[in-house]
Amino acid sequence: MLYHPPILTRCFLFGALGFCALTASAANVKDFGAKGDGIADDTAAVMSAIKGAGDGVVAFPRGKYRITQTLEVRLGENGPLGLTGVGGSATIVMAGAGPAVRLIGQHKDGSADPKSVKPDVWSRERMPLVDGLEIVGEHPEADGIEIMNTMQPILRGLLIRKVRHGLHFVSRNRNVQVAGCHIYDCSGFGIFLDAVNIHQINISDNHISYCRQGGIKIAASEIRNLQITGNDIEYNCDPQGPPAADIWIDSSQRSSVREVTITGNNIQAILTPGGANVRLTGLATTADKVGLVSIVGNHISTQEVNIHLDHARGVTISGNNFVRGFDRHVVINGSRNVVVNGNVFDRNPDYFTGTPKGLGGVSIKGSRSIVLSSNILDGAEYGSAEAGGAITIADSREVTVTGCQILNPKFRGIYIERGGNVEVAHCTITPEANSSLLAALEITGASPGTVIQNNRFGRGKNGDIVDRGSGAVFEGNRAPAALNP
């Protein structure tokens, strides 16, 4: 005899907030014939529960629910609906191609403006909820959850693993919340915003790791108001695969992504060819399509490049800790209006035991209106006997470097190659004993309007300042005091 509980009570705890949901007569999938034994095909039974969920909740008690086709939830037909696992004890095993769950709404042309939301969307489709479930793939083309044309979806407390893409957003969505999920060991992307139009999406307090094509990938999409906060985003790469990034915003296909906050995350990986922890890619012909991005207060480490800006505009990189940028910490290419302020680029020797040599440093090329201020760069080895330094500025203009401490660079502290209106002021560049430093600062090529003033420059093998260019003015620079700390 089947037991029909009169009341199903579930409680959730997220941070300091407690949420309790009290639901009468939830549609228990086992009441509709699901076995939950991991052997039987439960697709039809679960779909029956979705269609028969009179009070809008489909409950999965403990068990393994093997399905072979997508559980498609058409919100306009099924009404407000939530899929919930009891205590996180239920697993959906996707043994077919495609997403295990697909949420489909009808908010195809509305915005986040309440006036644009049709009455049927408010009454039957708002806030679809999926929570407390594990989703596991058993097919190479299985995905976790696909979300299309929804209004205010909430995805929380999920464990999604061994699928292709964990969460796959397509078409158009508004006011999205992804919170407290584990997205792990995917062959594709952890969270994939795929040619999608989304305004207002919060990705917070998740663990997104070991996804081989990347952690969070945004491609060919129109995005505004994206918040990525408080996540652990790690090891999202494949050393034998194509270049990947833990967070990659790719607007190289005439889309645009702006108004983004990346804050309070732990973002790290392993060295992979062409890899980056955070990568912003714009159109090759303009920097205007990806930007207004704040990257603040993160730990960022252990990739070929920690942050790579390629044709981006309006980016603030502030208050982050960097270590092990194996090629460089920050690369700024073809970009404009970028501030790099108050960061620590460290070279703690504990991080380099048994690892490849980490070069580190900041490179700026073909860019305009860049400010580097109040940063510490310790032990950067980028460059060579011929060119390059801890901070390398090439073919760029209106670049200001102020108040930075550049400690024990291998070749040069600052290297300027054909810079216009570059200012270096109030910086300290000091070598350590037995240093291989060639010069604190070196300039090559025409650099009109460049001013180097009021800095403390240690002396390298070729001098403190080496001027092989033209157009630069030097004022008030002196050697640092010889002190015993």
C-alpha positions, 0 to 999 in steps of 0.5 A: 500500500502506498503511503500518501503523506498529508503534509510534506515539510522541508526546511532549507538553510542558506547562510543566516537565513532559514527558509521553510516550505510547507506544502500539502499533498505534494505530487510524490513521483513514487505515487505515479509509479516511479521506482527510484531503483536506478534500473527501471525507466522512470521517465513516464512516471515522473512526467505523469507527476509533473502533469498531475502536480495539482499544488505545484510541487513535484517531490522526489523521495530518496532513490535513483530515478533513471530517465531516458528522455528530458523531463520537459516542464512547460510552465504555461501548461503545468502552472507554477511548479517546483521540482524538489528532492527530499533532503537532497537524498534523490538522484535523477540519472539522465541516461539519454541525450539532452538535458535531464530537466528543461524549463520552458516559459513564454516570457519570450519578448518581455523584459524585467520591467513589470509592465512587460510581463504578461498576466499569464506569466505572473499567474502560471510561470513566475519563479519556477524552482528546482532544488535539493536534487542530484543530477548525474549523466550516464550519456556523453551528451546528457546535460543537467538543466536547460532554462528557456524563456523563463521569468525569475527561475530559482536553482538552488541546493543542486548537485550536478555532475558527470554531464556535459553542461551543468546549467544551460541557459538559452533563448531569453530569461529574466531575473535568474538566481543560481545559489548554493549548488555544486556543479562538478566534473562536467565534460563541457561547461559548468554554467553555460549562457549560450546565445541567450538574452538575460538581464539580472542574473545572480550566481552566488555561493556555488562550487563550480569545479572540474568542468573541462571546457570551463566553469562559467562561459558566456558566448554570443549573448546579450547580458546585463546585470550579472553578479558572480559572488562568493563562489569557489570556481576551480580547476575548470580546464583540460590540459589536453583540450582547447583553451578554457577559463574559469570565467569566460565572457566571450563577446567576439560574435557581435553580442554584448555583455556589460554591467558585471560584478565578479567579487569575493570568489576563489578562482583557481585552476591548473596550468593549461595552454591558452588558459585563463582564470578570468577572460573577457573577449570582445570584438576584434574591431572594437572594445565597446562590446564587453565591459563595465565589469568590476573584478573585486576582492577575489583570490585568483591563481594558477593559470597561464594568465590570471586575468586576460582582457582582450578588447574590453572597455570599462573594467575595474580590477581592485583588491584582489590577491594574485599568485602563479600567473605562469605567463602573466598575472594580467594581460590587457590587449586592445582595451580602454578605460581600465583601472588596476588598483590595490592588488597584491601580485605575490610570489610566496615561495610556498606556491612554487615548490615542484611547480613550473616557473611562474613569470607573472607581471602585467602587460598592456598592449594596443590600449588606451586610458589605463591606470595602475595604482597602489599595487604590489608586484613581487618577483615578476620574471616576465621579459627577457634580456631584450625586452619586457618587464614586470609592467610592460607597456607597448603601443599604448597611450594615456597610461598612468602608473602611480604608487606601485611597489615593484619588488625584485623584478627579474629583468626590468621593473617597467618597460615602455615601448612606443608609449604616448602620454605615459606617466610613471610617478611615485613608484618604488622599484627595488632589486634584492641582493644578487639581482639580475635586474637590468634596469628599473625602467627602460624606454624604447621607441618614440614616447611623446608626452611621457613623464617619469617623475618622483620615483625611487628606482634601484640600479640594475646592471645597465643603470636605473633608467635606460632611455633608448627612445625619444619624447620622455621627460624625467624629473625628481627620480632618485635611488631608494634608501638603503635600509635594513628592514 
